[in-house]
């Protein structure tokens, strides 16, 4: 659904507006500024078209760097996650320095901004608009969130923006549901990718040969399993760039890499009989660089130490895979055999588990508690060059769920200076997040953003002569 973020300085009536749009009292309404601490979301009940509301009130309430940092963080979160921003101001108080600082940031926003002048209980109060016209927003509406005045007009303005987005999302969803979960089957030549696809489909749909490179193009194959739609994408085997000896193989590799980018889940096929090679690790690295969910299919498990019992073999292969593909430690694996058909259905079962797990994302409050606890348990080191320590102001999470059935989260950290984020500490944060919120198969992306008082201080007004 489209997202509508409600932003503004403390105590302008954001939570009252949020509650009226949501159709019930969710956010706490109080005269004391900064009552709302965590970002609250709820579906809109007042608009014709469905959308998700975000009350950003009180964001950064614990920050001690002055209002500039607080204003910047609130604006950034709205700009990052919203399709429409409702910029709420208090018509009774008139234009303030915080309103101007926030407006300066919001004018750069990609999503449209609707200026909402709240606490206008009587038409005669609308004359204050002349002050707020200086903020530079073409669309505005007078309302009283407390009494519901002009609320229908506000809902019409919101619907006008989100209606096209709803239609677009419905079209995308319809296409995505028809295609189902897109699984791209990747691996080096002769790893058994096409054989594995045929075993899953229980049909010889793709050509299988002992000659490496038989598959030249990415082939989309629809399939239904346990009531769910899938599209299996069989791809050409990826050889090292230096060994691609003709233009056909080069173009085949390009199509394979494109198939990785357009899929919901990559299935990395490993030939256990040959062992994990440097090329397997390079392909795994491509999946990691493309930030794709990953499932490892250990093919030819029937040839892996066939004399030992299955439990011992599984224990040994687990240790082997985790050692050789340590950077894909979050990816589950299935030990299977395309030749015998053993455990091939488990690939689709695991894909469904990964999809289900990906739907859960910690709320903003929970996310910030997880990360603040991580910072408290192991504080960042002091950077010797810059002479200061990394400080976390606030965190929020967003996903690409509009375009993928298995969404990947991006955790955005608003910090004092992103240059202070060391690679080792970034890995530590991701590991702490995974420990508190384990989601197998899903990569976690960190986006670190600097926010300093000096950087976002409102420009002084020119003095008259």
N, C-alpha and C positions, 0 to 999 in steps of 0.2 A: 504494500500500500504506500501511497505517497506520504511523506512526513511533513508535518507542520510544526515548526519550533516557535515557542513563545519566549521572547527575550526582552530584556529591559533592566533598568537599575532596580535595586531592592525596593519593595513596598509601593510599586505602581499598580498592583492588582493583577499580576500575571497568574497567580494561583486561582483567583476568583474567576478569571476568564477561562482558564484551563478547566475548572470544575463545570462551568456552564456549558462549554463545548462538549465535554465528556458526558454530560447529563447526570452526573452524580458527584458527591463530595469526596474527592480522592486526595487532592493536595490540601495541606493545612493552610487555612487563611487566618492571618493574625496581623495586627498593626505593627508588630516588631519586625524591623527589616531583617532579612536573611534567615527566616524560619525554615525555608526549604533548603535542605543540604544536598540530597541526592537527586539526580535527574529522574523525573517521573514520567512514564509513558502510559497512554491509554487510547483506545479507539474513540474517534469522534462520533457522537450520537446526534449532533445538531446539524451537520452538513448532509446534503443529499448524497454526495459521493463519499465512500469510505476513505479514511485517512488516519494516520497515527499522530497523536498529539504529543509533544515533548514540552514539559514545564522545566525550564532551565533556571528557575528562580533560585537565588542563593548560591549559585555555583561559585566556588572559590572563596566561600565565607571564612575560611581559616587562613587565607593568605595574608601575610603581614607586609606586603610590599606596596600597599596603597591601592586605590581604586583602579588605577590603570591596568594592573595585572589582572584583576578580577574581571574588568570589562572586556579585556582582550580574550581571555579564556572563554568567557560566556559566548562572545561573538564567534570565535573560532569553532566551537562545538556545533553551534547552529549552522554555520556555513558548511561544515563538513558533512552533516547528516541530513539536512533539511532540503525539501523541494520548495518550500515556501516559509518565509520568516515573518512572523508577526512581531513588529517592534512596538512594544507597549510603552507609552509615556503617560505621566500624570498631568492632565490638563489643569488641575487646581494649582499644582506647584509651579507650573510654567517650565520653561526650558532651563535645564541645569547643565553644568560642565560634564557630568557623567553621561547625560543624554548625547551631548555633542561628541564626546570621545567614542561612544558606542556607534553613533551614526557614521562617524569617519571611517570606522572599520567596516560597517555593514554596506556602505556604498560600493565597496570592492567585491561584494558577494556575488557569486554566480546565480544562486536562486533569487527570485523576485522578493522584494521586501514590501510589506504592507504596513504603513504607519497606523497604529491604533491609538487614538487619543482617548484614554479611559477617564472615568469619573466625571463624565459630562452628563449630568442628570437633567439638565434643562437646556433648550436650544440657545438661550442667551449666553451660555458659557462657550459656545462654538467660536466666539470672536477671538479666543486665545490662539486659534490656528495660525494667525499671522506670525506669531513667534516661532512655531514649529515648522513653518514653510521654509525657514532657512536651512533645515536639515537636508533638503534636496531630494525628497521622495515624492514621486508624482502621484502615487496611490495612497489614499488615507481614508479613515472612517472614524466618526465620533461614536463612542459607545459608553454605556454604564454597565460594567460587568456585574455589579452588585444588584442592579434593578432590571437588567435585561433590555435597557433602552437601545434601540437601533441594532439589536442583535441579529435580526433577519438580514439586514443589509450586510453585516460582517460575514455571515454565512454564505451569502450570494457571492461576495468578493472571493472568499476562499474557494468555493466550488468552481468559479470561473477559471482559477489557476490550475486546480488539481484534476478537473474533468478530463482534459487531454492526456494527463499522466496516467489516470486510471485506465483509459482506453488502451494506451500503449502497453501498460503492465498486463492487462488482460490478454492482449494479443500475444505478448511474449510468453505468458504463462501457458496459454493454450498450445503454442508451438512446443514449449518445453515439455509439457505433460504428454503430448503425443509422441515425442521422441524418447521420453523417459530419461533415465540416467545414462549419460553418454560415457562409456568406458573405452578409453584408448588403450589398446594392447601394444606395448612397446618392448623392445629388447634388441639385442644384437642379432645378426643373421643366424638362422638355423637354431635358434633357442627353442623353437617349437610353438611360436605364436599362432600360426594358422592352424596347427593341429589342436591347440588349446581352444581356439574359437570353434572349430568343428566339434570338439568334444562337448563344449558347453551347449551348442545348438543341437547336438545329437544328429548332425547332418553334415555331409561333405559339401559345404557351401564355398569354401576357399580351396585353392590349389595347394597341395602339400607335396613337397619334394625334398630330397636330401641335398639338393643343390642350393647353396646359400644364395639369397637374393631373388627367390622365385616371386615373392610378392613385390610388385613395383609401385602400387598406388595404395592410398588409404581407402578401405572399403567399409561402408556403413551397412551394418546388418541388424535389422530390428528383431527383438526377441522379447517374449513375456515370461516372467518367472514369479511364482507366488503372487499373482495378481498385479505385479508391477511391470511397467514397460522399461525396456533397456534398448540402447543402441550400442552394439559392439563395433568398434572401429579397429579393423585389422590393418596393421601398418607394415611398411617395408622395414627390414632390419637396418639399424644404424651402424655403419662401419666408421672407423676414425676418418676424419676429413681427408687426411693425406692418402688414404687408400681407396677413395671414391674415384674409380678410373674412367668414368664416362659421364656424359651429360645426363643420361637417363637416371643414373644412380644419384647424381647431385639433386635432380628435381624430385626424386623419390624421397630423399632425406628431407628436403624442404617441406614436402607434404606431410611427412611424419611429424616434423616439428610443429607444423600448423595444427595437426590433429591433437597434439598435446595441449596447445593453447586453447582449443575450442571444446575440450572435453570437461566433464564434471569430475572424473576420477581416472587417474593413470594406473594401469595394471602393468607393473614392471616384471617381465618374464625372465627368470634366471634358469639357465641350463645347469642343474645340479651335477649332472654327470661330468660336465667340463669344468665346473667350479666357477666362482665369481672372479671375473677378470677386470682389468683396468677399464675396458670399454663398458662393462656393466656399471662401473662406478661413474663413468662419464655421463652415461644416459641418466643415471639416478640424479646426477648433478643438474642436468637440464630440467628435470622434473622439479627439482628444488628451486632452481632459478626462476622457473615459470610460476612458482608458488601454487602448485597443484596438489590436491589430495592424492595420496598414493597408497596402493596395496601391492604387496610383493607376492608374485606367484612363483613358487619354487617348483619348476617343472622337472620331470624325470626323477621324482622322488623314489620311484620303484628301483632305480639303479644306484641309489645312494646307500652304500653299505647294506646291501640286501640280506646279508647273513644275520644281522643283529635284529633284536625285537624292535617293534615300532616305537615304543616309549623311549628307548635308548637312542634310537635314530633321531627322534624329534628333539630330544634334549641336546644332542650333538649339533644338529642343524641350526637350532636356535642360537647357540653360542657362536657358531660359525658366521651366521648372517649378521648378528648384532656386532660382531667384531669387524667384518669386512665392509658393512654398510652402516657404520655407526652414526653417520650424519642423517640417516633415515630411521633413527631409533623410534620415532613416533608412528611409523608405518607398521601395521600388522602384516602377517604373511600367511599364506596357505601353502602347505606341502601337498603337491598333487602330481598326477601323471596323465598327460593328454593321451598317451598310448593306451592305458588301461581304463581311463575314465575315472580313476580313483580321486575322490574329493574335489572334482572340478566344479560341482555345484556350490561348494563352499566359497568359491570366488564371488558369486552373486550374493550369497548369504552375508558375507563380510561387507560387500558393497552396501547392502541395505542397512547393516549395523552402523557403518561409517556415516551414511546419510542421516540416520536417526540421531546419532550423536552430534552431528554438525548443526542440528536445529536448536540446540541449547547454547545460550550465550549468557554469561553472568550479567546481572543488572549493573548499572553504573555504580551504585553504592557498594555492591559486593566486589566488583572489579577494583575499586579504589581501596577497599579494605585489604584485598589480597596483595596489591602492589605496595601499599604503605607498610604492611607487615613485612614484606620482603626487604624494603629499604631499612626498616628498623632492625631486622635480624642481622643483616650484613650491609652496613652503610657503604655507599660508594667511596672509593679512595679519593683523597685530595689530589687534584691535578697539579703536578709540580710546576708546569709551565704557566698555567693560568692562575695558580694559587688559590683555588676554591674547589668546592665539592658540588657534585650534581645534586640538585634539589627537585623533587617531584611536586608539582602543583596539583595536577589533576590528570585523570585518564578517562578516556571514553573508547568505546568499541564500535566498529562498523563492519558490515560484511558486503560481499558482492552477491547477495541472495537474489537480487533482481535478475541476474543473468546466469545463475548456476543453481542446480538442485542440491548441490553440496557446497554450501557457502564457506568461504575462508575468512576468518576474522582478521581485521587490522586493528591493533591496539594503538591508539594515538596517545602519546605521553607529552603533556605540556610541562616543560622543565625550564630552569633558569638559563641554561646554556647547553645546547645539544652537543657542542664540541667536547663536553665533559663525559659523554657516554662512551665508555670503552667497550670493545667487542666482547670481552670476557664478562663484563657486567650485563650486557645485553643478553647474553646466553643464560646468565644466572636468573635474570628476570623472567625469561621465557620458561625456564625449567621450574621456577617457583609457581608460575601461572599454571603450567601443565599439572603440577603436583596437586594444586588446589582444584583444578577444573580439567581433568583428563578427558581428551577427545581423540581416540586413536585415528590415525590416518590423515589428520588435518594439520597443515602447517600453521604456525602462528607468525604473523607479520607485525613488527614494531615500526611505528613511525614516530620519530622524536622531533619535537618542535620547540624552538627557543622562544621564550617570552620574557623580555626584560622591561623594566619600567622606562628606561631611557628610550628604548626602541619605539614604544607606543605612546609616549607622552603627547598630549594634545598640543598642536602648534599654537604658539601665542598669537593673539590677534594683533594686526599692525596698529601702531599708535597713530592717531591723527596729528596733524601739524597745526 
